[in-house]
Amino acid sequence: MVILHSLAAGVEQVCARSAGAPSVEELRPRFCTHCGELARDSNGGVRLEGHGLYSRQVRGWKEGWVVVWVRRYWCRSCKRTMSRLPDWLHPWRWYAAAVIIEALYRYLIGGESAQEIGVRFGRSTDGHDWPSLRRWREQLLVSPTLWGWLGKRLGVANAAKSKDGGCAHLMRFFGEMHLKREAVAKFVGELWRAVRGTLRGLVHDRHTAWPLLQFRPEKASGADSGRSPMVSPTEKDAGRDPPV
C-alpha cells in the first residue's frame, strides 16, 4: 500500500537520506490505510511504527537519474505495511509523473520523434525507438499506475491503440488538470504543479487509488500481506537499474 503525499518541492529533498528529508514522525500516517488503526493509542503509544526505507531509482524532471529513499510503516494491529511516496511519482514507475506527461505531450501533440524525446530524458543517442512512449500512450487513464482511477469518470474504457487515440485521452486528462493546449515551452512550465495536484493525498494499492481520508472503495484480490513491497515499477523488464 502506497500513500502519495506532498513530501518535498523537488527530487533532491528526498534523495539519499538528505538532511532536508522529512523525519519518521513527520511522515507517519494518522491511521493505518488497511485497518483504520490510529497511529497512536490513547496513551500516546505508537501503533504505526517506522519500518525502514527502500530505495528507488527515479528519473526526475530536471535532476536526471537519482536515488530516492521511500519510508515505510508497519501497523502493529493488522501486521501490514504502507509507504510514503512523493506526489510527483507514480507507484512502481521509473519516471516522475510530469516526465511521463511531458514526453507524451511532445510525442502526441508536439510532433517530436521518440528519439528526440528520449535524448531529452537521458536515453542513449543510438537511434533506437523508445517503447515506453507507446506503452504510456496505451496505458494513460487505463493503467492503475497511470491515472487509471480517473478513466471511467473521463469516459476512457480502453487503451489508446493509435496516436490519435492517445492524443484524445491526453486532452481529456488536460481538461481534468485545467491545462490548455499550448506551445511545448509554455506548457511544460505549468506541468509540474498541475500533475502533482492530481496525485496528492491518494492511497494506491496497484489495483486502484482513492483519497487518503477514506478507506479503499472495494477489497482487491491478493491483499497486501505485510511483506516487503515490490519496488520495481511497471515498466517492461524493469529492475533496479535505470531502463536503457
SULQUI-V875682 format. One record per backbone hydrogen bond with DSSP energy under -1.0 kcal/mol. NH is the residue of the N-H (numbers start at 1). CO is the residue of the C=O. Records with the same first field share a line. If there is no record, write none. Layout:
NH: CO + CO
This chain:
2: 204
3: 83
4: 202
5: 85
7: 5
13: 10
14: 11
16: 67
18: 15
21: 18
27: 23
32: 37
36: 32
39: 30
41: 45
44: 41
47: 39
48: 39
49: 74
51: 72
54: 70
56: 68
58: 66
59: 94
60: 64
66: 58
68: 56
69: 14
70: 54
72: 52
73: 82
74: 49
75: 80
76: 47
79: 75
82: 73
83: 1
84: 71
85: 3
87: 5
89: 86
93: 90
96: 59
97: 88
100: 96
101: 97
102: 98
103: 99
104: 100
105: 101
106: 102
107: 103
108: 104
109: 105
110: 105
112: 106
117: 113
118: 114
119: 115
120: 116
121: 117
122: 119
123: 118
133: 130
135: 131
136: 132
137: 133
138: 134
139: 135
140: 136
141: 146
142: 139
143: 139
146: 143
148: 143
150: 147
154: 150
155: 152
156: 151
166: 162
167: 163
168: 164
169: 165
170: 166
171: 167
172: 168
173: 169
174: 170
175: 171
176: 172
177: 173
179: 174
187: 183
188: 184
190: 187
194: 190
195: 191
196: 192
197: 193
198: 195
200: 196
201: 4
202: 199
203: 210
204: 2
205: 208
210: 203
212: 201
214: 211
234: 92
238: 235
